[in-house]
Each structure stands twice: as C-alpha cells, then as structure tokens.
Amino acid sequence: MLTYFRRVWIALLICTALIATFSANSFSAVRAQSASDPNQLTFEGSALVAAVIEAAKADYAARAPQTQIAVTISGTATGIDQLCNSATDVAMAYGAITDAQIADCAAKGVNFIELLLGYDAVALVVNNAAPAQCLSVDQLNTLLSPGATDVKNWSAVDAAFGDFAIESLYILPDNEQRPPRFLLDRLLAGDGLRADLQAVETAKAMSEKINVERNAIGIMPLQDLIVERTPAKAIRPLQIRTGTACIEPNTVNLDEGRYPLSESLLLYVNAARLEKQPLQDFLRYLLSSDGRRNLIALKYVPPSEVLYSRGLGYLETRRTGRTYSRVQAVNVPANTAGVISIDGSPLLNELVKDLNAPFSPRFTSITLLNQPFGNAAAYRKLCENRADIVFTTRQPNAAEADLCQRNNVQTLQMPLGYDADLIVISLQNTFARCLSLENVERLFSARYNAKSWAQVAQGFPEQPLIVVAPRSGNVQADALLTSVVRNQIAPRFRDDIAENAQNDDPIFRAVAVQNALGGATFMRYSEFMRSGARVQAVQIDAGNGCVAPTLANIQNGTYPLARPLFAALNLNSLSRPEVRAYAWYLLGDDALTVLNQEGVVGADANTFTALREVLLERIEAIERAAATPVPTAEPTAEPTAEPTAAATPDLE
C-alpha cells in the first residue's frame, strides 16, 4: 500500500511525464539546439535537485536574460542515461553515479565532471532531558516504522534508556516535508512512517514545542535545526550510530559521508558541453554564495566552503570522473569477510589493539591477524608481499626499500604521530636536570640497579635513589630502554623496585616523585602533561647537548627519547575489500581519536586528509585496471613449453 507521500510523488511524476509527452517536440527541439546554441542549457534528472535548479534559474534570469535553461524531471537514473547519451548538458542526481553508469558513459565516450550542490539531511530532535543520545538504524526502525505506534516509552527502543515516556512525535506537513519523509522511508523498513506523527506547521513551532515538552521527538530538515538550535532552547539532535561510532548531524560529517540520514545533491556535467561559456557561468553561480541561498531556502544543507572551492577548481581544470563521491569506493559492506595480516614493532602492540577495537565490531567477519615481530621482520614481510600493513617506529632502510622494489611492492607510508618517554624528577632536584643516555640506563636497567644518585652519574650526590615505575612487564619500560640503547638489544628493566613503588598510574608515580628529593620515574609526554603534579621533566643529552622534551623537539626529532610512529600499507593488497575498509578506517576520524586518547602527539588531521586522497586515487586506479579488458595475445608458432618465472603474472 502506498503512503500518502509516495502517492503524491508518483502523481507528480505522472504529471511530469504527461507534460513531457505533450511537449515532446518542444523538448526534442531544445535538446537539438543545446549542442549548437551556447545560450540554451539543458538539465535532466532528479526532482529534488530540479527544485534547486528551478529556484536558481529564476534568480539568475535577471543576471543573464539571454541564457535559457530547460529543466526536465525524469529521475536520477534517466537523467544520467541522458547524460551518457549526450542528450543533456547536465544530469541532476539524488545520490552518486553508479559504477555501471560510469562504464556506460565511458563506453559512449562521454566524460563528466561531478559537482556537489549540497545535502538533503534530516535530524531527530529531542529535549535535552531525553535519555537517548545515540540511536542505531535498527533502533530508528523500532521507533519510527509503520508498526511502531505502540512504542510509547524509550525503554521499548533500548532498555538502557530506562522508563521515560514518549508522548508526542512531530513532523512538518507533507507539502513541506518531502525530503525528510523520503529519506527516512528509504532507510527504514516497511512502507512509510508510523501513523501517529503529528504535523506542526513550521520548524520554529516544532522547536518551541520540544523546548518545553520533555517527552517529545521531532523530525525536521537538518538545515532547519541549524537555524532553530540556539543556547536559549533546551533541544538537541540525536546522534546516529554507524558501527560503534555515534555520528553528530553536522556539516563536517556530511562532507565526510559519515552521517547516515543524508543524501548528496549532485550534478554530472558533460565535459564537452563546457565549451559553452553560459553553462560555465551558470554552474559557477550555483556554487557561489548567491546560488547557495536558493539551496538553503529549500531546506538543504550547503557543504563546507572548502568543497565549494574544490568544485570551482574542477570546473576550471576540467577534472573528470568521480570526485566528491569517490568515498563510495571504500564503503565496504559490513558483511565483508577476509583476513588482514598485520606485523610491526612489539612496542606498538597495545596501540594497535586499541586502534583495532572500534574497527572489529563494524566488520565482524574480518579477522585482524596481528603478529608483531619487530620493525625489521615487519618490513621484510611487507616487501615480500606477506603482510598487508605494518606498524613501525621507523621508515624502511635502503635495503628494505630495495627489497620492496625488487618484489614490485608499493607502499603508502602513513605518519601516525610521535610517542616520547620523559624522565620525571622532583622540582627540588637541581643536580639531575640533564641526563645522558647512559645515565638513564643506569637509572632503570637491571644491569646496574643503582641505589643512589652517585651511582647514576659522576658528581651526583650520595642521595638515595627512589625509583617509582609501572608494574613488571609493562611495555613502556621496554620502549624506554630500547630508545636508550638505540640499535643494541635492550637490557632488562631493574627488578629491585619495592612493591609499593610499582604502579601503572602515571599520576600516582608523578605525585610519589613530587614528594621525594631522590625520586625518579618515567612516563609518556601526554601523561606528563595531564599529571598536574609539581615535578619536572629531565633534559636528555645524546651527545649533542641537553634537549628539553618539548612538543616541538619531539616532532622535529631532536629529543632523543622520542620515536615516530608509522603505518605502512601494502598497496597491492588494496584489491581486497577488507584491506580497503581497514586502510580507510585508519585514516579516518575514529582512528585519529584513538591516537589522541592513547597519548600519541602530533597526529595531524590535515596529513590524514591528504593521505585519504592518495588512497582514493590508488583505489580508482585499481578499479580502472580491473575494468579494462586484457587483450588476448596472438598465439606464436612455437609456444614456450614452460613459462619463465619472470613471465608468470603476479595475480595478487
């Protein structure tokens, strides 16, 4: 049974089809003119995108009255078909072009430029008192599907929300609310939404109701929420869960393609038609601040200024193919199965486990096989095509790079940031403000088990040494001594520390040292910055003078107890969807959050963004190669009996 919305929508499409039938000669004439008349522009496709073009067309007429813009509503798929058939200048699309459509355009010799106009996005709005913060798509189904009219309490959505009544659910009237209804109806099970939704005339009125009604829920376009949400109103949007991450409805997450209750409004421009200057001018107007006003008036969300600037750049340089929608190439299905081979430094094992923790629940059929055998072993496996990704504390040396080259293994080096160990002493200690690497080894290795500061360095006083350290077996101790002895085998950590002086909590250790003149401990830079204790971090002299453990010195590599952290991806493995999913995750916001939480410093969002571009380019190259037919070789008169090793193709 069709919902009211769908009946109205189908009626509109039927009317459009009738108009198209009655005006067939007119439209045919327009299309015939379009290629030859530079002032005649044609747009065809999605009705939702057409609304934006029609509004812009009316506004643009005063600027360029000679430009005639014909807009035909036929649906996204038909619009793109017409683009590939060179029957329209521009296809209007609600959602991205498909691989099959790209192949169709390519087969017909049509190159397109992809332009992003904005987003159709919907938000669920609640009073600040509501118990829910984040809903999964399954929970949205429970709350809003046609059979949900009996759901009157948040506990029916999730028992964890507790006993909290749901008394009213609001939505804008049908004639103003097509995009939200359309979006939700596409996403949720069943035909339409629950029948007890109450219509409210305006978003302003809806936000005012939710502001005073603790038990209300509203459905409104995200653009309306952006306007209506003010500090004076006790309202907020619900986040939507994808995998384990809860996604806030905002422009950043729309630009990243992360917020599920949204769809992109796109234009696909026949690149050959850009020879018409009026088409260029109108497209630039659509991407200008004046053009965006039409988008906002229709309750759509404009993307960031960066993406608009990027679109203008694509027009200028005639960059064809997927651009904004390329992220779909790594939108791997959640049921994807496979095994990812991971190697690297044992010093990063705990960090890798923390990085993997948010990924695994999203892809339950992907096994992450993490076997950290050290930097050298990791690069050897990577360069022999036996590892998909490695996590290391250095870049490959010349021999390792040569091995990769000989085995035709290309890698993508991903700088993850820096880690650093700090030696921490009491502010009262004035004699040990700078230590050599040998001094640090004497402080903490079992080779010396120093009892006084005089045994740490010549000239230090006979002050009893009190070492406070993490519990035995802590990987941080190994990391410290590995940094101290550089390329040698790290000594054992001292084993004579009193039980009451062993604690994994860095704040405990800092406070213990604060009150002891002869005390010493160590911790990571991030832990030191959070400790709040009255202690000092020691400068380290590795032979070139004393260097303070500042953020700048850690990042520029001059602080001796700092180490860079890298992930190196085997680009040959990107042909496998499970590796694509993992690599994209590692360069996303969730992994960046983990790195920051785990005390990695200098993890740079701009670097991650640039690496995502590199990754997308590589994936596209793989897809193009896979789509290109391999020519069949002509048989030779005397075929070779046995193929040589060099002639055997690398099928991976």
Helices and strands as residue ranges (DSSP letters): H 4-22, H 24-34, E 40-45, H 47-60, E 68-73, H 76-84, E 90-94, H 99-107, E 112-127, E 134-135, H 137-144, G 146-148, G 154-156, G 159-161, E 168-171, G 174-176, H 178-187, E 198-199, H 203-212, E 216-221, H 222-228, E 235-237, E 239-242, E 245-247, H 251-255, E 262-270, G 271-275, H 277-286, H 289-297, H 305-317, G 324-330, E 338-344, G 346-348, H 349-359, E 366-370, H 375-383, E 389-392, H 398-406, E 411-426, E 434-436, H 437-444, G 453-455, E 466-467, H 475-485, G 499-501, H 506-514, E 519-524, H 525-531, E 535-537, E 539-541, E 546-547, H 551-555, E 562-570, G 571-575, H 577-586, H 589-597, H 605-627
